[in-house]
Amino acid sequence: MEALLEFISSYVSYWPLAVFLLLLLAGLNLPISEDALIILSAAMVHQNPKLLLPTYVALYIGIFFSDVMVYTMGRLLSKGFLQFQFLKKKLTPEKLEWVSTNLEKHGLFTFITCRFIPFGVRNALFLCSGFVGLNPGKFLLFDSIAALISSSTLFFLVYFIGQAAKKGLEVIGIILFVALVIVLAILFIRRRNKKKAALKNSDDSDSNAASKVTD
């Protein structure tokens, strides 16, 4: 991380523009992590406080426009103007029903919740919102508020807490690793027990069949 920050600091004046452009590329469904850009920006700004405002503004505007791009793709797909199969595969009936139901019931809260969930959940929400015909005005309002809350939380958490945030993430990582090991162990034991039960039932069936033949 330090080496990367030193490299970026050589071109530090261009960082806000670079962040903005990378986020726009993320809106085109390229594999660029929004969270990684926020964390990297906050860590860099921690060393260069004068870039705090331009970097944060670039992040927020980039995130917002990226979301609008995905939403627009959803609307174009629904009207048949786009025929991208890789996007259509994301518009499963289950996702569309879930988005329609939650937008109708919870509206803004759905956007705020999904913005804190990575791994494609956000983009799926924006794409489905456009496809099901969520009013553009509502989308702009919901997303602008949700993006402000989520980006500010992560950015300033890393910026102000600094090393403490890193340690916290390490602790979370250890907890998740231990939980994963426990889950895998449970699944292994259950699978082994099922195999034993299946073998036992098979042996019992063979024994019953043999006894019937003898009789």
PyMOL commands that place a pseudoatom at each C-alpha (Angstrom):
pseudoatom trace, name=CA, resn=MET, resi=1, chain=A, elem=C, hetatm=0, pos=[0.000, 0.000, 0.000]
pseudoatom trace, name=CA, resn=GLU, resi=2, chain=A, elem=C, hetatm=0, pos=[2.786, 2.459, 0.918]
pseudoatom trace, name=CA, resn=ALA, resi=3, chain=A, elem=C, hetatm=0, pos=[4.608, 1.880, -2.381]
pseudoatom trace, name=CA, resn=LEU, resi=4, chain=A, elem=C, hetatm=0, pos=[1.355, 2.417, -4.275]
pseudoatom trace, name=CA, resn=LEU, resi=5, chain=A, elem=C, hetatm=0, pos=[0.665, 5.620, -2.365]
pseudoatom trace, name=CA, resn=GLU, resi=6, chain=A, elem=C, hetatm=0, pos=[4.176, 6.895, -3.074]
pseudoatom trace, name=CA, resn=PHE, resi=7, chain=A, elem=C, hetatm=0, pos=[3.684, 6.216, -6.787]
pseudoatom trace, name=CA, resn=ILE, resi=8, chain=A, elem=C, hetatm=0, pos=[0.333, 7.998, -6.803]
pseudoatom trace, name=CA, resn=SER, resi=9, chain=A, elem=C, hetatm=0, pos=[1.744, 10.915, -4.829]
pseudoatom trace, name=CA, resn=SER, resi=10, chain=A, elem=C, hetatm=0, pos=[4.101, 11.589, -7.755]
pseudoatom trace, name=CA, resn=TYR, resi=11, chain=A, elem=C, hetatm=0, pos=[1.015, 12.456, -9.796]
pseudoatom trace, name=CA, resn=VAL, resi=12, chain=A, elem=C, hetatm=0, pos=[-1.080, 13.585, -6.859]
pseudoatom trace, name=CA, resn=SER, resi=13, chain=A, elem=C, hetatm=0, pos=[-2.519, 16.653, -8.615]
pseudoatom trace, name=CA, resn=TYR, resi=14, chain=A, elem=C, hetatm=0, pos=[-4.171, 14.376, -11.193]
pseudoatom trace, name=CA, resn=TRP, resi=15, chain=A, elem=C, hetatm=0, pos=[-5.694, 11.987, -8.674]
pseudoatom trace, name=CA, resn=PRO, resi=16, chain=A, elem=C, hetatm=0, pos=[-9.202, 13.558, -8.436]
pseudoatom trace, name=CA, resn=LEU, resi=17, chain=A, elem=C, hetatm=0, pos=[-9.557, 13.433, -12.225]
pseudoatom trace, name=CA, resn=ALA, resi=18, chain=A, elem=C, hetatm=0, pos=[-8.251, 9.860, -12.337]
pseudoatom trace, name=CA, resn=VAL, resi=19, chain=A, elem=C, hetatm=0, pos=[-10.743, 8.780, -9.659]
pseudoatom trace, name=CA, resn=PHE, resi=20, chain=A, elem=C, hetatm=0, pos=[-13.613, 10.391, -11.542]
pseudoatom trace, name=CA, resn=LEU, resi=21, chain=A, elem=C, hetatm=0, pos=[-12.702, 8.676, -14.820]
pseudoatom trace, name=CA, resn=LEU, resi=22, chain=A, elem=C, hetatm=0, pos=[-12.208, 5.280, -13.153]
pseudoatom trace, name=CA, resn=LEU, resi=23, chain=A, elem=C, hetatm=0, pos=[-15.636, 5.502, -11.550]
pseudoatom trace, name=CA, resn=LEU, resi=24, chain=A, elem=C, hetatm=0, pos=[-17.194, 6.310, -14.923]
pseudoatom trace, name=CA, resn=LEU, resi=25, chain=A, elem=C, hetatm=0, pos=[-15.523, 3.184, -16.323]
pseudoatom trace, name=CA, resn=ALA, resi=26, chain=A, elem=C, hetatm=0, pos=[-17.026, 1.240, -13.414]
pseudoatom trace, name=CA, resn=GLY, resi=27, chain=A, elem=C, hetatm=0, pos=[-20.410, 2.494, -14.587]
pseudoatom trace, name=CA, resn=LEU, resi=28, chain=A, elem=C, hetatm=0, pos=[-19.752, 0.651, -17.854]
pseudoatom trace, name=CA, resn=ASN, resi=29, chain=A, elem=C, hetatm=0, pos=[-19.594, -2.581, -15.814]
pseudoatom trace, name=CA, resn=LEU, resi=30, chain=A, elem=C, hetatm=0, pos=[-15.811, -2.841, -15.935]
pseudoatom trace, name=CA, resn=PRO, resi=31, chain=A, elem=C, hetatm=0, pos=[-14.316, -4.669, -12.918]
pseudoatom trace, name=CA, resn=ILE, resi=32, chain=A, elem=C, hetatm=0, pos=[-13.317, -1.555, -10.967]
pseudoatom trace, name=CA, resn=SER, resi=33, chain=A, elem=C, hetatm=0, pos=[-14.067, -1.524, -7.239]
pseudoatom trace, name=CA, resn=GLU, resi=34, chain=A, elem=C, hetatm=0, pos=[-15.769, 1.593, -5.957]
pseudoatom trace, name=CA, resn=ASP, resi=35, chain=A, elem=C, hetatm=0, pos=[-14.887, 0.723, -2.359]
pseudoatom trace, name=CA, resn=ALA, resi=36, chain=A, elem=C, hetatm=0, pos=[-11.210, 0.184, -3.228]
pseudoatom trace, name=CA, resn=LEU, resi=37, chain=A, elem=C, hetatm=0, pos=[-11.052, 3.619, -4.865]
pseudoatom trace, name=CA, resn=ILE, resi=38, chain=A, elem=C, hetatm=0, pos=[-12.666, 5.259, -1.829]
pseudoatom trace, name=CA, resn=ILE, resi=39, chain=A, elem=C, hetatm=0, pos=[-10.279, 3.551, 0.613]
pseudoatom trace, name=CA, resn=LEU, resi=40, chain=A, elem=C, hetatm=0, pos=[-7.233, 4.307, -1.523]
pseudoatom trace, name=CA, resn=SER, resi=41, chain=A, elem=C, hetatm=0, pos=[-8.293, 7.941, -1.914]
pseudoatom trace, name=CA, resn=ALA, resi=42, chain=A, elem=C, hetatm=0, pos=[-8.886, 8.371, 1.812]
pseudoatom trace, name=CA, resn=ALA, resi=43, chain=A, elem=C, hetatm=0, pos=[-5.506, 6.832, 2.655]
pseudoatom trace, name=CA, resn=MET, resi=44, chain=A, elem=C, hetatm=0, pos=[-3.756, 9.097, 0.142]
pseudoatom trace, name=CA, resn=VAL, resi=45, chain=A, elem=C, hetatm=0, pos=[-5.588, 12.222, 1.261]
pseudoatom trace, name=CA, resn=HIS, resi=46, chain=A, elem=C, hetatm=0, pos=[-4.597, 11.349, 4.832]
pseudoatom trace, name=CA, resn=GLN, resi=47, chain=A, elem=C, hetatm=0, pos=[-1.017, 12.033, 3.707]
pseudoatom trace, name=CA, resn=ASN, resi=48, chain=A, elem=C, hetatm=0, pos=[-1.996, 15.011, 1.517]
pseudoatom trace, name=CA, resn=PRO, resi=49, chain=A, elem=C, hetatm=0, pos=[-4.772, 16.915, 3.369]
pseudoatom trace, name=CA, resn=LYS, resi=50, chain=A, elem=C, hetatm=0, pos=[-4.869, 19.696, 0.765]
pseudoatom trace, name=CA, resn=LEU, resi=51, chain=A, elem=C, hetatm=0, pos=[-6.468, 17.229, -1.654]
pseudoatom trace, name=CA, resn=LEU, resi=52, chain=A, elem=C, hetatm=0, pos=[-9.308, 16.369, 0.725]
pseudoatom trace, name=CA, resn=LEU, resi=53, chain=A, elem=C, hetatm=0, pos=[-12.029, 18.505, -0.872]
pseudoatom trace, name=CA, resn=PRO, resi=54, chain=A, elem=C, hetatm=0, pos=[-11.241, 17.943, -4.587]
pseudoatom trace, name=CA, resn=THR, resi=55, chain=A, elem=C, hetatm=0, pos=[-10.772, 14.196, -4.066]
pseudoatom trace, name=CA, resn=TYR, resi=56, chain=A, elem=C, hetatm=0, pos=[-13.988, 13.778, -2.107]
pseudoatom trace, name=CA, resn=VAL, resi=57, chain=A, elem=C, hetatm=0, pos=[-15.975, 15.851, -4.617]
pseudoatom trace, name=CA, resn=ALA, resi=58, chain=A, elem=C, hetatm=0, pos=[-14.526, 13.822, -7.504]
pseudoatom trace, name=CA, resn=LEU, resi=59, chain=A, elem=C, hetatm=0, pos=[-15.436, 10.594, -5.712]
pseudoatom trace, name=CA, resn=TYR, resi=60, chain=A, elem=C, hetatm=0, pos=[-19.001, 11.622, -5.025]
pseudoatom trace, name=CA, resn=ILE, resi=61, chain=A, elem=C, hetatm=0, pos=[-19.688, 12.998, -8.502]
pseudoatom trace, name=CA, resn=GLY, resi=62, chain=A, elem=C, hetatm=0, pos=[-18.023, 9.979, -10.110]
pseudoatom trace, name=CA, resn=ILE, resi=63, chain=A, elem=C, hetatm=0, pos=[-20.064, 7.556, -7.999]
pseudoatom trace, name=CA, resn=PHE, resi=64, chain=A, elem=C, hetatm=0, pos=[-23.293, 9.394, -8.736]
pseudoatom trace, name=CA, resn=PHE, resi=65, chain=A, elem=C, hetatm=0, pos=[-22.753, 9.567, -12.511]
pseudoatom trace, name=CA, resn=SER, resi=66, chain=A, elem=C, hetatm=0, pos=[-21.626, 5.940, -12.557]
pseudoatom trace, name=CA, resn=ASP, resi=67, chain=A, elem=C, hetatm=0, pos=[-24.913, 4.931, -10.925]
pseudoatom trace, name=CA, resn=VAL, resi=68, chain=A, elem=C, hetatm=0, pos=[-26.884, 7.044, -13.409]
pseudoatom trace, name=CA, resn=MET, resi=69, chain=A, elem=C, hetatm=0, pos=[-25.111, 5.281, -16.278]
pseudoatom trace, name=CA, resn=VAL, resi=70, chain=A, elem=C, hetatm=0, pos=[-26.120, 1.854, -14.972]
pseudoatom trace, name=CA, resn=TYR, resi=71, chain=A, elem=C, hetatm=0, pos=[-29.703, 3.032, -14.387]
pseudoatom trace, name=CA, resn=THR, resi=72, chain=A, elem=C, hetatm=0, pos=[-29.831, 4.399, -17.952]
pseudoatom trace, name=CA, resn=MET, resi=73, chain=A, elem=C, hetatm=0, pos=[-28.611, 1.067, -19.319]
pseudoatom trace, name=CA, resn=GLY, resi=74, chain=A, elem=C, hetatm=0, pos=[-31.482, -0.622, -17.513]
pseudoatom trace, name=CA, resn=ARG, resi=75, chain=A, elem=C, hetatm=0, pos=[-34.018, 1.724, -19.099]
pseudoatom trace, name=CA, resn=LEU, resi=76, chain=A, elem=C, hetatm=0, pos=[-32.519, 1.226, -22.562]
pseudoatom trace, name=CA, resn=LEU, resi=77, chain=A, elem=C, hetatm=0, pos=[-32.584, -2.542, -22.100]
pseudoatom trace, name=CA, resn=SER, resi=78, chain=A, elem=C, hetatm=0, pos=[-36.256, -2.435, -21.136]
pseudoatom trace, name=CA, resn=LYS, resi=79, chain=A, elem=C, hetatm=0, pos=[-37.077, -0.490, -24.293]
pseudoatom trace, name=CA, resn=GLY, resi=80, chain=A, elem=C, hetatm=0, pos=[-34.987, -2.757, -26.531]
pseudoatom trace, name=CA, resn=PHE, resi=81, chain=A, elem=C, hetatm=0, pos=[-32.413, -0.100, -27.442]
pseudoatom trace, name=CA, resn=LEU, resi=82, chain=A, elem=C, hetatm=0, pos=[-29.615, -2.201, -25.934]
pseudoatom trace, name=CA, resn=GLN, resi=83, chain=A, elem=C, hetatm=0, pos=[-29.097, -5.920, -26.529]
pseudoatom trace, name=CA, resn=PHE, resi=84, chain=A, elem=C, hetatm=0, pos=[-26.147, -6.695, -24.269]
pseudoatom trace, name=CA, resn=GLN, resi=85, chain=A, elem=C, hetatm=0, pos=[-26.538, -10.316, -23.178]
pseudoatom trace, name=CA, resn=PHE, resi=86, chain=A, elem=C, hetatm=0, pos=[-24.147, -9.995, -20.231]
pseudoatom trace, name=CA, resn=LEU, resi=87, chain=A, elem=C, hetatm=0, pos=[-26.426, -7.299, -18.806]
pseudoatom trace, name=CA, resn=LYS, resi=88, chain=A, elem=C, hetatm=0, pos=[-29.635, -9.188, -19.548]
pseudoatom trace, name=CA, resn=LYS, resi=89, chain=A, elem=C, hetatm=0, pos=[-28.296, -12.163, -17.593]
pseudoatom trace, name=CA, resn=LYS, resi=90, chain=A, elem=C, hetatm=0, pos=[-28.251, -9.957, -14.490]
pseudoatom trace, name=CA, resn=LEU, resi=91, chain=A, elem=C, hetatm=0, pos=[-31.941, -9.120, -14.913]
pseudoatom trace, name=CA, resn=THR, resi=92, chain=A, elem=C, hetatm=0, pos=[-33.312, -12.349, -13.512]
pseudoatom trace, name=CA, resn=PRO, resi=93, chain=A, elem=C, hetatm=0, pos=[-37.048, -12.517, -12.649]
pseudoatom trace, name=CA, resn=GLU, resi=94, chain=A, elem=C, hetatm=0, pos=[-36.128, -12.936, -8.981]
pseudoatom trace, name=CA, resn=LYS, resi=95, chain=A, elem=C, hetatm=0, pos=[-34.007, -9.772, -8.917]
pseudoatom trace, name=CA, resn=LEU, resi=96, chain=A, elem=C, hetatm=0, pos=[-36.601, -7.740, -10.782]
pseudoatom trace, name=CA, resn=GLU, resi=97, chain=A, elem=C, hetatm=0, pos=[-39.374, -8.870, -8.430]
pseudoatom trace, name=CA, resn=TRP, resi=98, chain=A, elem=C, hetatm=0, pos=[-37.233, -8.164, -5.362]
pseudoatom trace, name=CA, resn=VAL, resi=99, chain=A, elem=C, hetatm=0, pos=[-36.310, -4.679, -6.567]
pseudoatom trace, name=CA, resn=SER, resi=100, chain=A, elem=C, hetatm=0, pos=[-39.882, -3.806, -7.562]
pseudoatom trace, name=CA, resn=THR, resi=101, chain=A, elem=C, hetatm=0, pos=[-41.274, -4.977, -4.219]
pseudoatom trace, name=CA, resn=ASN, resi=102, chain=A, elem=C, hetatm=0, pos=[-38.646, -3.241, -2.069]
pseudoatom trace, name=CA, resn=LEU, resi=103, chain=A, elem=C, hetatm=0, pos=[-38.722, 0.008, -4.014]
pseudoatom trace, name=CA, resn=GLU, resi=104, chain=A, elem=C, hetatm=0, pos=[-42.489, 0.143, -3.603]
pseudoatom trace, name=CA, resn=LYS, resi=105, chain=A, elem=C, hetatm=0, pos=[-42.360, -0.651, 0.120]
pseudoatom trace, name=CA, resn=HIS, resi=106, chain=A, elem=C, hetatm=0, pos=[-39.155, 1.009, 1.291]
pseudoatom trace, name=CA, resn=GLY, resi=107, chain=A, elem=C, hetatm=0, pos=[-37.969, 3.375, -1.473]
pseudoatom trace, name=CA, resn=LEU, resi=108, chain=A, elem=C, hetatm=0, pos=[-34.973, 5.366, -0.218]
pseudoatom trace, name=CA, resn=PHE, resi=109, chain=A, elem=C, hetatm=0, pos=[-34.147, 2.824, 2.507]
pseudoatom trace, name=CA, resn=THR, resi=110, chain=A, elem=C, hetatm=0, pos=[-33.606, 0.171, -0.175]
pseudoatom trace, name=CA, resn=PHE, resi=111, chain=A, elem=C, hetatm=0, pos=[-31.013, 2.385, -1.880]
pseudoatom trace, name=CA, resn=ILE, resi=112, chain=A, elem=C, hetatm=0, pos=[-29.226, 3.186, 1.392]
pseudoatom trace, name=CA, resn=THR, resi=113, chain=A, elem=C, hetatm=0, pos=[-29.077, -0.481, 2.389]
pseudoatom trace, name=CA, resn=CYS, resi=114, chain=A, elem=C, hetatm=0, pos=[-27.865, -1.747, -0.998]
pseudoatom trace, name=CA, resn=ARG, resi=115, chain=A, elem=C, hetatm=0, pos=[-25.193, 0.939, -1.270]
pseudoatom trace, name=CA, resn=PHE, resi=116, chain=A, elem=C, hetatm=0, pos=[-23.466, -0.638, 1.731]
pseudoatom trace, name=CA, resn=ILE, resi=117, chain=A, elem=C, hetatm=0, pos=[-23.457, -4.086, 0.071]
pseudoatom trace, name=CA, resn=PRO, resi=118, chain=A, elem=C, hetatm=0, pos=[-20.627, -4.672, -2.435]
pseudoatom trace, name=CA, resn=PHE, resi=119, chain=A, elem=C, hetatm=0, pos=[-20.081, -7.593, -4.876]
pseudoatom trace, name=CA, resn=GLY, resi=120, chain=A, elem=C, hetatm=0, pos=[-22.437, -6.343, -7.588]
pseudoatom trace, name=CA, resn=VAL, resi=121, chain=A, elem=C, hetatm=0, pos=[-25.506, -5.732, -5.412]
pseudoatom trace, name=CA, resn=ARG, resi=122, chain=A, elem=C, hetatm=0, pos=[-25.444, -1.979, -6.038]
pseudoatom trace, name=CA, resn=ASN, resi=123, chain=A, elem=C, hetatm=0, pos=[-25.179, -2.249, -9.802]
pseudoatom trace, name=CA, resn=ALA, resi=124, chain=A, elem=C, hetatm=0, pos=[-27.900, -4.888, -9.847]
pseudoatom trace, name=CA, resn=LEU, resi=125, chain=A, elem=C, hetatm=0, pos=[-30.198, -2.478, -7.965]
pseudoatom trace, name=CA, resn=PHE, resi=126, chain=A, elem=C, hetatm=0, pos=[-29.508, 0.408, -10.367]
pseudoatom trace, name=CA, resn=LEU, resi=127, chain=A, elem=C, hetatm=0, pos=[-29.842, -1.771, -13.473]
pseudoatom trace, name=CA, resn=CYS, resi=128, chain=A, elem=C, hetatm=0, pos=[-33.103, -3.314, -12.263]
pseudoatom trace, name=CA, resn=SER, resi=129, chain=A, elem=C, hetatm=0, pos=[-34.421, 0.107, -11.172]
pseudoatom trace, name=CA, resn=GLY, resi=130, chain=A, elem=C, hetatm=0, pos=[-34.029, 1.359, -14.724]
pseudoatom trace, name=CA, resn=PHE, resi=131, chain=A, elem=C, hetatm=0, pos=[-35.492, -1.805, -16.209]
pseudoatom trace, name=CA, resn=VAL, resi=132, chain=A, elem=C, hetatm=0, pos=[-38.637, -1.794, -14.038]
pseudoatom trace, name=CA, resn=GLY, resi=133, chain=A, elem=C, hetatm=0, pos=[-39.195, 1.889, -14.815]
pseudoatom trace, name=CA, resn=LEU, resi=134, chain=A, elem=C, hetatm=0, pos=[-38.422, 3.634, -11.520]
pseudoatom trace, name=CA, resn=ASN, resi=135, chain=A, elem=C, hetatm=0, pos=[-39.173, 7.326, -12.018]
pseudoatom trace, name=CA, resn=PRO, resi=136, chain=A, elem=C, hetatm=0, pos=[-35.928, 9.154, -12.998]
pseudoatom trace, name=CA, resn=GLY, resi=137, chain=A, elem=C, hetatm=0, pos=[-36.593, 11.904, -10.470]
pseudoatom trace, name=CA, resn=LYS, resi=138, chain=A, elem=C, hetatm=0, pos=[-36.958, 9.388, -7.646]
pseudoatom trace, name=CA, resn=PHE, resi=139, chain=A, elem=C, hetatm=0, pos=[-33.825, 7.571, -8.760]
pseudoatom trace, name=CA, resn=LEU, resi=140, chain=A, elem=C, hetatm=0, pos=[-31.769, 10.768, -8.767]
pseudoatom trace, name=CA, resn=LEU, resi=141, chain=A, elem=C, hetatm=0, pos=[-33.092, 11.733, -5.334]
pseudoatom trace, name=CA, resn=PHE, resi=142, chain=A, elem=C, hetatm=0, pos=[-32.687, 8.285, -3.735]
pseudoatom trace, name=CA, resn=ASP, resi=143, chain=A, elem=C, hetatm=0, pos=[-29.248, 7.652, -5.205]
pseudoatom trace, name=CA, resn=SER, resi=144, chain=A, elem=C, hetatm=0, pos=[-27.832, 11.104, -4.450]
pseudoatom trace, name=CA, resn=ILE, resi=145, chain=A, elem=C, hetatm=0, pos=[-28.743, 10.703, -0.770]
pseudoatom trace, name=CA, resn=ALA, resi=146, chain=A, elem=C, hetatm=0, pos=[-27.653, 7.049, -0.528]
pseudoatom trace, name=CA, resn=ALA, resi=147, chain=A, elem=C, hetatm=0, pos=[-24.347, 7.728, -2.327]
pseudoatom trace, name=CA, resn=LEU, resi=148, chain=A, elem=C, hetatm=0, pos=[-23.623, 10.668, -0.018]
pseudoatom trace, name=CA, resn=ILE, resi=149, chain=A, elem=C, hetatm=0, pos=[-24.219, 8.532, 3.078]
pseudoatom trace, name=CA, resn=SER, resi=150, chain=A, elem=C, hetatm=0, pos=[-22.262, 5.452, 1.969]
pseudoatom trace, name=CA, resn=SER, resi=151, chain=A, elem=C, hetatm=0, pos=[-19.281, 7.214, 0.367]
pseudoatom trace, name=CA, resn=SER, resi=152, chain=A, elem=C, hetatm=0, pos=[-18.929, 9.668, 3.262]
pseudoatom trace, name=CA, resn=THR, resi=153, chain=A, elem=C, hetatm=0, pos=[-19.065, 6.884, 5.837]
pseudoatom trace, name=CA, resn=LEU, resi=154, chain=A, elem=C, hetatm=0, pos=[-16.303, 4.804, 4.250]
pseudoatom trace, name=CA, resn=PHE, resi=155, chain=A, elem=C, hetatm=0, pos=[-14.149, 7.740, 3.135]
pseudoatom trace, name=CA, resn=PHE, resi=156, chain=A, elem=C, hetatm=0, pos=[-14.091, 9.582, 6.444]
pseudoatom trace, name=CA, resn=LEU, resi=157, chain=A, elem=C, hetatm=0, pos=[-13.858, 6.370, 8.447]
pseudoatom trace, name=CA, resn=VAL, resi=158, chain=A, elem=C, hetatm=0, pos=[-10.564, 5.562, 6.724]
pseudoatom trace, name=CA, resn=TYR, resi=159, chain=A, elem=C, hetatm=0, pos=[-9.413, 9.191, 6.704]
pseudoatom trace, name=CA, resn=PHE, resi=160, chain=A, elem=C, hetatm=0, pos=[-9.957, 9.997, 10.381]
pseudoatom trace, name=CA, resn=ILE, resi=161, chain=A, elem=C, hetatm=0, pos=[-9.387, 6.633, 12.002]
pseudoatom trace, name=CA, resn=GLY, resi=162, chain=A, elem=C, hetatm=0, pos=[-6.353, 5.797, 9.868]
pseudoatom trace, name=CA, resn=GLN, resi=163, chain=A, elem=C, hetatm=0, pos=[-4.316, 3.011, 11.389]
pseudoatom trace, name=CA, resn=ALA, resi=164, chain=A, elem=C, hetatm=0, pos=[-7.107, 2.094, 13.787]
pseudoatom trace, name=CA, resn=ALA, resi=165, chain=A, elem=C, hetatm=0, pos=[-9.374, 1.446, 10.801]
pseudoatom trace, name=CA, resn=LYS, resi=166, chain=A, elem=C, hetatm=0, pos=[-6.742, -0.827, 9.273]
pseudoatom trace, name=CA, resn=LYS, resi=167, chain=A, elem=C, hetatm=0, pos=[-6.470, -2.806, 12.501]
pseudoatom trace, name=CA, resn=GLY, resi=168, chain=A, elem=C, hetatm=0, pos=[-10.251, -3.012, 12.668]
pseudoatom trace, name=CA, resn=LEU, resi=169, chain=A, elem=C, hetatm=0, pos=[-10.358, -4.403, 9.145]
pseudoatom trace, name=CA, resn=GLU, resi=170, chain=A, elem=C, hetatm=0, pos=[-7.674, -6.934, 10.065]
pseudoatom trace, name=CA, resn=VAL, resi=171, chain=A, elem=C, hetatm=0, pos=[-9.726, -8.073, 13.070]
pseudoatom trace, name=CA, resn=ILE, resi=172, chain=A, elem=C, hetatm=0, pos=[-12.821, -8.383, 10.888]
pseudoatom trace, name=CA, resn=GLY, resi=173, chain=A, elem=C, hetatm=0, pos=[-10.791, -10.378, 8.379]
pseudoatom trace, name=CA, resn=ILE, resi=174, chain=A, elem=C, hetatm=0, pos=[-9.609, -12.783, 11.082]
pseudoatom trace, name=CA, resn=ILE, resi=175, chain=A, elem=C, hetatm=0, pos=[-13.163, -13.219, 12.389]
pseudoatom trace, name=CA, resn=LEU, resi=176, chain=A, elem=C, hetatm=0, pos=[-14.488, -13.909, 8.890]
pseudoatom trace, name=CA, resn=PHE, resi=177, chain=A, elem=C, hetatm=0, pos=[-11.672, -16.412, 8.266]
pseudoatom trace, name=CA, resn=VAL, resi=178, chain=A, elem=C, hetatm=0, pos=[-12.406, -18.280, 11.503]
pseudoatom trace, name=CA, resn=ALA, resi=179, chain=A, elem=C, hetatm=0, pos=[-16.127, -18.267, 10.681]
pseudoatom trace, name=CA, resn=LEU, resi=180, chain=A, elem=C, hetatm=0, pos=[-15.356, -19.665, 7.219]
pseudoatom trace, name=CA, resn=VAL, resi=181, chain=A, elem=C, hetatm=0, pos=[-13.246, -22.458, 8.715]
pseudoatom trace, name=CA, resn=ILE, resi=182, chain=A, elem=C, hetatm=0, pos=[-16.038, -23.346, 11.145]
pseudoatom trace, name=CA, resn=VAL, resi=183, chain=A, elem=C, hetatm=0, pos=[-18.644, -23.389, 8.368]
pseudoatom trace, name=CA, resn=LEU, resi=184, chain=A, elem=C, hetatm=0, pos=[-16.443, -25.595, 6.188]
pseudoatom trace, name=CA, resn=ALA, resi=185, chain=A, elem=C, hetatm=0, pos=[-15.832, -27.940, 9.106]
pseudoatom trace, name=CA, resn=ILE, resi=186, chain=A, elem=C, hetatm=0, pos=[-19.568, -28.219, 9.786]
pseudoatom trace, name=CA, resn=LEU, resi=187, chain=A, elem=C, hetatm=0, pos=[-20.291, -28.886, 6.126]
pseudoatom trace, name=CA, resn=PHE, resi=188, chain=A, elem=C, hetatm=0, pos=[-17.555, -31.548, 6.007]
pseudoatom trace, name=CA, resn=ILE, resi=189, chain=A, elem=C, hetatm=0, pos=[-18.906, -33.292, 9.113]
pseudoatom trace, name=CA, resn=ARG, resi=190, chain=A, elem=C, hetatm=0, pos=[-22.482, -33.196, 7.807]
pseudoatom trace, name=CA, resn=ARG, resi=191, chain=A, elem=C, hetatm=0, pos=[-21.395, -34.593, 4.452]
pseudoatom trace, name=CA, resn=ARG, resi=192, chain=A, elem=C, hetatm=0, pos=[-19.443, -37.380, 6.135]
pseudoatom trace, name=CA, resn=ASN, resi=193, chain=A, elem=C, hetatm=0, pos=[-22.397, -38.234, 8.370]
pseudoatom trace, name=CA, resn=LYS, resi=194, chain=A, elem=C, hetatm=0, pos=[-24.703, -38.341, 5.332]
pseudoatom trace, name=CA, resn=LYS, resi=195, chain=A, elem=C, hetatm=0, pos=[-22.336, -40.736, 3.600]
pseudoatom trace, name=CA, resn=LYS, resi=196, chain=A, elem=C, hetatm=0, pos=[-22.223, -42.963, 6.681]
pseudoatom trace, name=CA, resn=ALA, resi=197, chain=A, elem=C, hetatm=0, pos=[-26.005, -42.902, 6.919]
pseudoatom trace, name=CA, resn=ALA, resi=198, chain=A, elem=C, hetatm=0, pos=[-26.325, -43.745, 3.219]
pseudoatom trace, name=CA, resn=LEU, resi=199, chain=A, elem=C, hetatm=0, pos=[-23.879, -46.662, 3.554]
pseudoatom trace, name=CA, resn=LYS, resi=200, chain=A, elem=C, hetatm=0, pos=[-25.710, -47.907, 6.613]
pseudoatom trace, name=CA, resn=ASN, resi=201, chain=A, elem=C, hetatm=0, pos=[-29.067, -47.761, 4.845]
pseudoatom trace, name=CA, resn=SER, resi=202, chain=A, elem=C, hetatm=0, pos=[-27.537, -49.570, 1.871]
pseudoatom trace, name=CA, resn=ASP, resi=203, chain=A, elem=C, hetatm=0, pos=[-26.152, -52.300, 4.126]
pseudoatom trace, name=CA, resn=ASP, resi=204, chain=A, elem=C, hetatm=0, pos=[-29.486, -52.663, 5.892]
pseudoatom trace, name=CA, resn=SER, resi=205, chain=A, elem=C, hetatm=0, pos=[-31.253, -52.936, 2.539]
pseudoatom trace, name=CA, resn=ASP, resi=206, chain=A, elem=C, hetatm=0, pos=[-28.822, -55.636, 1.391]
pseudoatom trace, name=CA, resn=SER, resi=207, chain=A, elem=C, hetatm=0, pos=[-29.263, -57.503, 4.652]
pseudoatom trace, name=CA, resn=ASN, resi=208, chain=A, elem=C, hetatm=0, pos=[-33.060, -57.380, 4.353]
pseudoatom trace, name=CA, resn=ALA, resi=209, chain=A, elem=C, hetatm=0, pos=[-32.891, -58.517, 0.745]
pseudoatom trace, name=CA, resn=ALA, resi=210, chain=A, elem=C, hetatm=0, pos=[-30.625, -61.420, 1.672]
pseudoatom trace, name=CA, resn=SER, resi=211, chain=A, elem=C, hetatm=0, pos=[-32.897, -62.485, 4.515]
pseudoatom trace, name=CA, resn=LYS, resi=212, chain=A, elem=C, hetatm=0, pos=[-35.918, -62.482, 2.204]
pseudoatom trace, name=CA, resn=VAL, resi=213, chain=A, elem=C, hetatm=0, pos=[-34.080, -64.658, -0.309]
pseudoatom trace, name=CA, resn=THR, resi=214, chain=A, elem=C, hetatm=0, pos=[-33.133, -67.091, 2.443]
pseudoatom trace, name=CA, resn=ASP, resi=215, chain=A, elem=C, hetatm=0, pos=[-36.714, -67.257, 3.657]
for i in range(1, 215): cmd.bond("trace and resi %d" % i, "trace and resi %d" % (i + 1))
show_as sticks, trace
zoom trace
